[in-house]
Amino acid sequence: MATPESPFDVEDVRARVSLTLSEYVELQLPTLREISSDVVVLHELLTAFTTGGKRLRAVLAWWGWRAAGGADDQAMIRAATSLELLQACALIHDDVMDGSDTRRGAPSIHRSLEALHEDSQWRGSAENFGLAGAILLGDLCLSWSDQLLFESGLPAVALIRTKPIFDVTRTELMAGQYLDVVEQARADIDSDRALLVARYKSAKYTVERPLHIGASLAGAPPNLIATLSAYGLPLGEAFQLRDDVLGVFGDPQTTGKPAGDDLREGKQTYLIASAFQRASAAQWEQLNAGLGDPDLTADDVDRLRDIIIETGAFAETEKRIETGTNEALDALGSSNLANGAGEVLSALAIAATKRST
């Protein structure tokens, strides 16, 4: 199969998912208007929030489907798109938990609602209003993801067969998010626990489970599911570790977040855990003093970045990303996936872990 410049765009999957998502969100507007004009702001915010993005989870669900012999079917595009609403839920809630001011270069949902409260000169706490509204909008996305999947038009038997995987995907995601909250609250930091959080907060629901969902909908046999796990688990970890690196070293012009934002938020990632474990006493003290300080200056961020590099944590994390990517590629090497899926999944592995955004 000849691939276009981006593996995300083979068979126009990203464009088709984006169109399906925008159409589905637009279909919810009459119901919200009927409830109250005050609710329409949530629709406006979600419309903007769901514009753009890599659509990685939907793309992987599609290629899980195609790898199992699924035909080019718009019903499957709708099913895959449901994962974009699950992703919207996770991102909106994640920004609340992290206290993030921005997402993709624009104000986060809770900050937008906080500004609405302030501009309207309403009573009470603008911050609490923003947090409450964002949580509810995230919950709404979670509900709509379920609705879109089961109204996708795929056969009932396929949906029933796949529902347990969709259910465990959401359970793993929420459990992983809670583990992340726990780690932020703990005084210590451990690389093994950081990897556990990465696995359940992101890796499984970003790569492995979308592949499982698509493959199950197409009726994949157990050996194919196992192959997709052998590909998806190491790739999912590598993908999250790349996110962790970008959260500290990424360019704000491409990440859409301030430089070193993960340092200000005190993220307990594998990169940071490795730096603490490898640091000298003086380096440890500087890391401990700086991590989680919302007032870090650009110079402060540069100093902490230098320490992370000096300890060898940056090189170790990059090595682990490379190892995970290679393991994923090796898992596909001996497989015989339908519809050219092996070639596309190989290209997606590279794109997902070599990215700068």
N, C-alpha and C positions, 0 to 999 in steps of 0.2 A: 504494500500500500504506500503510495507516495504521500508524504505528510506535508502540510503547509508549514509556514514559518513557525507557528506555535502549535504544540500538540493539543492545546486546549481547544483549538479551532478545527480539528479533524472532524469531518461530518457536521461542521457548523454547530457543534454541541453548545459551546459557550453562548453564541448568539441566540440560539433557540431557547436555551434555558433563561437567558436574560429577558427575552420577549415574553415567555410564558409567565415568569415571575411578575413582571410589570403588569401584565394583563390580569393576573390573579389578584394582585393587591388592589388594582383598580375596581375589580368586581366587588370588593368588600365595602366600597364607599357608600353605596345606597343604604346598606344595612346600618352603617355607623351614623349616617345622616338621619335616618329614621329614629334612631335612639336619641340623639341630641346633636345640635350643631357644635356643642363644646367638645365632642369626641373627634370631630373632623381633624383637629390639629394632630392627633396621633397618626391618622392616615397620611397627612402631609409629611410628617417627619419620617415615617416608614418608607414612603415613596422615594424620598431623597436618600435615605439610608441604604436602601437595597439597590440603588443605581451603581453600577460598576462592581468591581471585584473579580477575583480569578475564577469563581464558580468551581473550585477544585473538587468539592464533595459531590456535586451534581455530575461533574465530568467523570469522576471515578465510578459513580454508580452506573452511569451509562456504559462505561467500558467493562464493568463487571457483567452487565447484561449482555453486551456484545460478545465478550469472551466465552459466555455460556451458550452462544448460538442465537441470542435474541435478534429479531429483525429490527430494521429501522422503523420505529413506531413512535408516533407523537404521544401516545399514552404513556410510554416509558419516559419521554422527556418531562411530562407532567409529574410522574412519580419521582424522578430525579430532582426536579425543582423543589419538591417538598423539603429536601435537605438544606436548601438555601434559606428557608424560613426557620429551620432549626438552628442554622448558623447565625441568623439574625438575632434570635433569642439569646444564644450564647454570648454574642458580642455585646449586646445591649446590657445584659446582666454583668458581664465581665467588666465593662467600663464602670458600672456602679460599684462593684466590689473593689476595683483598683483606684477609684476616684479619678479616673482619666478625664481630662478636659476635652480631648479631641479624639476623633476617629477618622482616618483617611483625610486628614487636613481640615476637617469641619468640626464644629462643636459636637461633642457626644450628646446622646439623646437626653440624658438627665440634666446636662448643662443648658440645652435648648429650652427644656421645660422650666428650669430654674429662671432663665431669662424671661420667659413668658410671664411667670408669676411676678417678677420684679417690674416688668414693663406695664403690667395690668394693675399694679399697686394693690394686690390682693393682701389679705390678712395672713398672719402666720409666717412660718419659715419657708422662704423660697427654696432653700436647699432641700428640705424634707419633701416639698411638693415635687421637685424635680426627680428625686430618688423614687418616690412612690409611683409617679407617672411612668418612669422608665421601666420599673419592675413590671407594671401592668402591661405595658406594650410588649415587653419580652414574653410575658405569659400569653399574650394574644398571638404572637408569632408561633409559639409552641403549639397552641391549639390549631392554628391554621395549617401548620406543617402536617399534622395528623389528618386534617380534613382534605388537604390537597392530595395526599398519597392515596387515600381511600376513595376519592372521587376522580382518580386519574383516568379511569376507563380500562384499566387492566383487568383480566379475569379475576373473579372473586377467589378462586382456588389459589391463584398466585399470591394475592394479597394476604389471605389467611395463612398461607405457608410462610410468608415473610414477616408477618406481624411480630413474632417473638424476637426476631433480629432487630427490628425497628424499636421495639420496647427496650431491649437490653442496651441498645445504643444510647437512648436517652438516660437510662439509669446510670450507665458508665460515665456519661458526660457530667451529670449532676453530682455524682459521687466524686469525680475528679475535681470539679469546681470547689466542692467542700474541702477536699484534701488540700487544695491550693490555699484556701482561707486559713486552714489550720497551720500550714507551713509559714504563712506570713505572720501568724501570731506567736509562733515558737521563738524562743531566744537563740536556739542553736540552728544549725543548717547542715544537711547531710546529702551527699550526691545521690545515694541510693533512693532516698525518699523523694528527691527532686525528680529523678527519672520515673518513679512511680506516678507522681503527679502528672508529668508530661505524657505518660502512657494513657492515663484515663481522662485527663482534661482535654487532650488534643489528639494524640497519635491514633488511638483506636477509632474515634468518631470522625477523624479527618480522612483517613485512608482505608483502614481495614474494614470497618463496618459499612461504609458506602459501597465498597466492592462486593461485600457479602449481600447487601440488600439488592443490588442490581443482579447479581448472579442468581440469588434465590428466586427472584421474580421470574427469571428465565428458566428455572427448574434445574439449576446446576447440580451435578453429583458431588458427593463429599470430597472426592480427590481434588476437584477444581477449587472448592472452598478452601481446602488445605493449602493449595498452591497460592491462592490469593492472600491467605494469612501470612505465608512465608515471605511474600512480597510486601504486604501492607504493614506489618508490625515494625520491621526495621526502617522502612521508609517513613512511616508516621513519626517515629522517634527522631529520625534525621530532620524531618520537616520542622518539628517543634524546636529542636536544637538550633536550627537556622533562624527561627523566629527569635529565640533567646539571644543569639548573637546580634541580630539586627536591632533588638531592643536596647542594646548598649552601644553598638558601633554603627548602626544604620544612619544613612543620610536622611535628614528630615524632609528633603525635597522629594524623596521617593517613598519613604515610609509613612509620611503624613502625620508623624508624631515628633515632638521636640527631641533633640539629641539627648541620648542618655536617659530617656523617660523611665525605663525600667529601674534605673538606679535610684531615681527620685521616689518611685513607688515602692522600693524595697523588695522587688521580685526575688523570690527564693528559687532561682533556676539552677540547672546543672552547671552552667557557666560560672555563676556566682559561688555555688557550693565548692566547685573545684578550686576557685581562687582562694577561698578561705582555708581549705584543707592544705594548700600548697604554700600559703603565705608565711613569711617570717613574722616575728612578733610585732615589729613596727608596721609591716604591711597590713597585718590583721587588724591592728588598732585603727588604721586609716580607713580600711574597708568598713569596719564596724561603725565608725563614726559617720561615714558618708552615706552608707546604704539606708535608704528610707527617708533621707532628708529632702523635703520638698523644695528647699531653698538653695539647692546645689547650683552654683554658677557654672558657666561653660568651662572655666578653668578647673573647677572642682571635678567636673565630669571627665575632663582630659586626664587629670591626675589619677582618678580611679581606673580609667581605661588603661593607663600605663601600668598600673599595678597588676591588673588582670592579665595583661600581656607578659609582664615580667615573671609572674608566678608560673607561667606555662599553661594556665587554664584556657586561654584562647586557643592555643595550638592543640591542646587535648580535645577540646570541644570540636574543633574543625576535623580532627582525626576521627572522632566518633561519628560525625556527620558523613564523612567519606566511607567509613566502614559500613554504616547502615545503608547507604545508597548502593554500595557494591553488593551487599547481601541481598537487597531487593532485586537488583539486576540479575544476580546469579540464580535467584529463585525462578525467574522467567526463562532462564537459558535453556532448560530442558523441557519446557512446557510447550504444548501445541494448542494455543488459544485460537478460537474462531475469529473470523472477521478482521484479521490483522491486529487484534487487540494487544498481542505481545509487543509489537513494535511501538504502538502508541503508548502503552504503559511504561516501556523503557524510556521513551522520550519524556514522559510526564515525571518520572523519577528524577531525571536530570534537571528539568525545569523547576521542580518543587524545592530542590535542595541547593541549587546554584544561584537562586534568585537574589536580587538586591532590594526587593520590595516585599 
